[in-house]
Amino acid sequence: YQDHSNLSFNELLKKFNLISIHQKNLQCLAIEIYKAKNKISPNLINDLFIFIEKTYNLRSNVNLKRTKDRTVHYGSETLLSLAPKIWNLIPDDLKNEATLKGFKTKIKT
């Protein structure tokens, strides 16, 4: 990276086909939610998330229940608040991936 000291951080990420730590954390969170949805996480993790299955098909068939945020410290920046926001942004075809390995591969792209 020393040969590219004139590039910004974002330019370095793009040049070397890397992602930021923030993006990596979002991918890890999505993977944990997928595992909870498919009951392959420990029960403690599975019980954290409440999945809502819709019988009608307007947008998505499976979403995470969102909690009411009371404050930033105890609400909007917690796992139970961020997880539904991230999960509900993921396309349905990715959410319905048959295997964990397939999900991990697709979420990283």
N, C-alpha and C positions, 0 to 999 in steps of 0.2 A: 504493500500500500504506500510505501515511501515514494515510489516513482510517480504517484498520483496525488501528491500533496496539494496540488492546486484545485482538486475537486472537492465539492461540498460532501457532507455526509450522505445526503440523499442520492447524489450522483454516484458516489462509491457503491452504495447499495445496489443501484440499478446496473452499474457497470459489471459488478461481480455476481449479479443475479442472487442477491441476498435479501433478507427481510429484516425489519427492525424488531427489537425485543418486544415492543408493544404488539406488533402483528403476530409474533410467535406466541405470546401469552393468549391472544384471542383464539388462535388455532388450538392451543392446549385446552382452553375452556370449552370450545366447541366439541372437542374429542371427548372430554369428560361428560358433557351433556349427552352426547350420542351413546356413550356407554351406559349412562343412567337410564336413558329411554329404552335401551335394549336389555336392561337388567343384567349387565355384565360388570357392573361396579359393585363394590361392597354395599351392603344394605344401608349403611349410614349415608352414603352418597346418593343412592337410589331414592331414599326417603326425603332428600332435600328438595327435589324438584317435583312439581305437580304438573303432569301433562294433561292437556285438554284435547280430546278427540272430537272433532266436529262431524256430525252426520251429514251436513250439507257441504257442498264443495264450492265455496266462493273463492277462496285463496289457498289456504293451507289446511290440511286435514289434522295435523298435530302441532299444537303450539304449547308453549310453557305458560303457566299462570303467572301473571305479574302481581307483585305485592305493592301495596300503597307505600310511598316514600314519605316519611315524616320529616326527616332531616337529611342533610348530606352525609353526616358521620354515621348515622344509624339506618340510612335508607338508600339513597340513590347511588352510593358508591360501594354497596355490598354485593356479595355474590348472588344473592337471591333477587336483586334488582337488575344487575347487569346480565345475568345468564339469559333471561327471556328476551332481552333486547338483541343479544348476539344471535341466539337460536332462531328467533323469528325473522332475521335477515337472511338466513341460509336458504337457498332454493330447495324446493320440495324434493327434487330428484336426488339431491345430495343427502337430505335428511333420511330418505328412504333407501339409502345404499344398503345392500344386503350384508356386507361384511365390514368389520372394523378396519381391516387392512385397506379395503377400497375407500372407505370414508376418509381415512388418514391421508391416503394418496391424493384424493380429490380436494380435500380441504387445504392441502399445502399448495395447490395450484390456483 
